């Protein structure tokens, strides 16, 4: 609220008074860019200052869960999580390492970082490392009334996958990899790969890409990327313009017809704003990236930058202005179809995380629960690999599960919460699966079904055994 005060004062001075709505808009629209920069700069400065301030008492070790240090850890984690959403345009960009340093983290050169969640003080990231979406670096741990804080280090050219964790007191060595939804082990060797929670060693041969497109780009590519990333402020500015228009429309209703009409018409105005935000995002998608196809792209390429810009439209414009209210409704399905996704009849979808929408197929009657990511790309070895994800009729993904590129969930199959479907997997029809990576999920309901349908049990057991054998 403090960060917004300068812009709100400017806004109110424009729309209050005797001038008409049209006259106010002539001044309002150009001023929106200035108001955006003012608010973002104030907000970022306040967050960085408060994070630095609250980080001072935080020291490695064990602390009471209700003490001063624990309160400071809570405050820092809430501030950084809020910044990740409110300053989305800062992330997955050239500015991300700078922003993390402003918060107090030690970050090397040529680090690629997306939406990192961390206690910045104990966090160290060496040159050339890659931190994917929602990685946890140096998070705190709570157990038995005690809070643990400790340093965490990501080595040179190491990789931490989506929602991967490098916990307190742990080091991910140089050139090592931690996969999606996985933990870095207590001890590991340089170049090793780990998957699962707790992590187990994963045999992997790293692909060597062109160095000038992966780790050491020429100056012309750096400047080209910087010019595209400056456009990340466009969707944020459009969100501000939309907010100003809503504010002006409500003011006009109040001035002309009174407060009662303004209150009654507020819902209609907000619905119109939500439709406009989603339509603009759809247009931006088709103009910036067109139709997504299965392919490979190095990080220093136009496609990757344009894709990140489109994602900023989703997170900074569409979702704040109504997209969040669409989840779990038929209207979200309509919007996802406009983005190119194939969504069948009767689909329950409670997530918008379908990154490359044209590569997603969700057949009739499937359920995609809250927090699920239908992850159509991976960045292992600094190359963006895109492939399709398909959920066949009646399939279900549990809350906060992740389905990796190239995989298919069979008809009527269920993947449990916080589970990982590996890249390229073909999950059989009608099964129940759980874990990271997924394995057969025996439940009381499944046992009862086997008793009720003895002829079905051997077939299902054989299918599950064959699936595990093939994998």
C-alpha positions, 0 to 999 in steps of 0.5 A: 500500500505504501508503494502505491501511494505516489501513483494513487495520488497522481491518479486521483488528481487526474480523475477527480474534479470537473473534467470529463472522463474523456479528458481524464483518459487523455492524461491518464493513459500516458501517465500509466507507464510512469505510475507503473515504474513509480510503483514497481520501483517503490515496491522493490526498494521497500521489499529489498530494504525489509528483507535486508533488515529482517535478515540481520538476526538470522544465523545458521543453526537451530532456533526456537520455533517461536523466537525472534529468529523464527519470526524474522525467517517467517517475515523474510520468506513471506516478503520474498514469496510476495515479491515473486508474485508481485514482481514477476517481471523481475524473474527469469530474466537478466535482472534476476541475479541482480535482484537476488543480490539486492536481497542479500544472496551471493550469485555468480555470473551467467546464472539463469534463475526463474521464480526462486524461493529462498532465504537470500542470506544463506544462499550461494549460487556459483557461475553458470548455474540454472535455477528453474521455476519455484526452486527452494534454495536454503529454505528453513526447516521446522521440526519438534518445536525447533527451526533450522537455518543453514547455508546452501550452495549450488555449484558451478553450472549445476542445475536445479529442476522445477520445485527442486530443493537444496536444503540447509547445510547442503551443497549441489556440486559443480555440473550436478543436477537435481530433477523436478520435485527432488531433493539434493542429497547430503553428499554427492559428486560433481556431475551426478544427477538426482531424482526423487524425494529423498533423492536417488542417483540417476544415470544421465549423459549430459548433452553438450550444446553450442557454448555461445547459445548456452553459457557464453553468449556474444554481446549482441545476443545479450543486448537483444535479450535485454531489449525483449525483457524490457518489454516485460513491463508492457503487460504490467503497464497494461494491468495498470491502465486497466486498473485506472480505467476501472477506477475512472469508470466507477468514478464516472458512475458515482458522479453521474448516478450516485454511489448505489449505481456505482456499487451495483455496476461494479461487478459488470465493470470488473467482469468487462476488465477480466474479459479484456485482460484475457483477450489481450493475453490471447492476442499476445500469445498468437502474436509473440509465439504463434503455435507451439510445436515439439522442438528444442531451443537454446536459452539464448534464442528469440523463441525463449525470450518471446515465450517468457514475455508471453508468460508475463502477460499471463501472470501479470495481466490475465491472472490478476485481472480475473484469471484466478477467478476462472479456475475450476469453471467452464470459463477457464476451459474456454480461455485455454482453448483460445490459447491453443490447448485441446480441452474436452467436454466436462473437463475440470481444470483448476490450474492455468499452468499449461506453459505451452498450451498447444502441446496440451491435450486434456480429453473429456471428463478428465480432472486437473486439480489445483496446483498441477503443472502440465509441464510441456518443457524442460531446460536440462543442460540449458536447452529448452525441450518441448513435447506434448502432454496428453491426459486421456478421457477420465484421467485425474492428476492430484493437487500439486502434481507435475506431468513432464513432457512427452507423457500420456496418462491413460483413460481413467487413471489417477495420479496422486497429489505431489507426484511426478510423472516422468518424461516420456512415460505412458501410464496404463489405463485405469491404474492408481499411481503415487510418488516421485517418481510415480509407482503403484498406489495400493489403497483400501478402495483398490483392494475392495474393488479387486475383491468385488471384481476378481476378473479385473484384478489380474489384468490391472496387476499385470498392466502395472507390472509390465509398466514398471518393467518397461520403465 
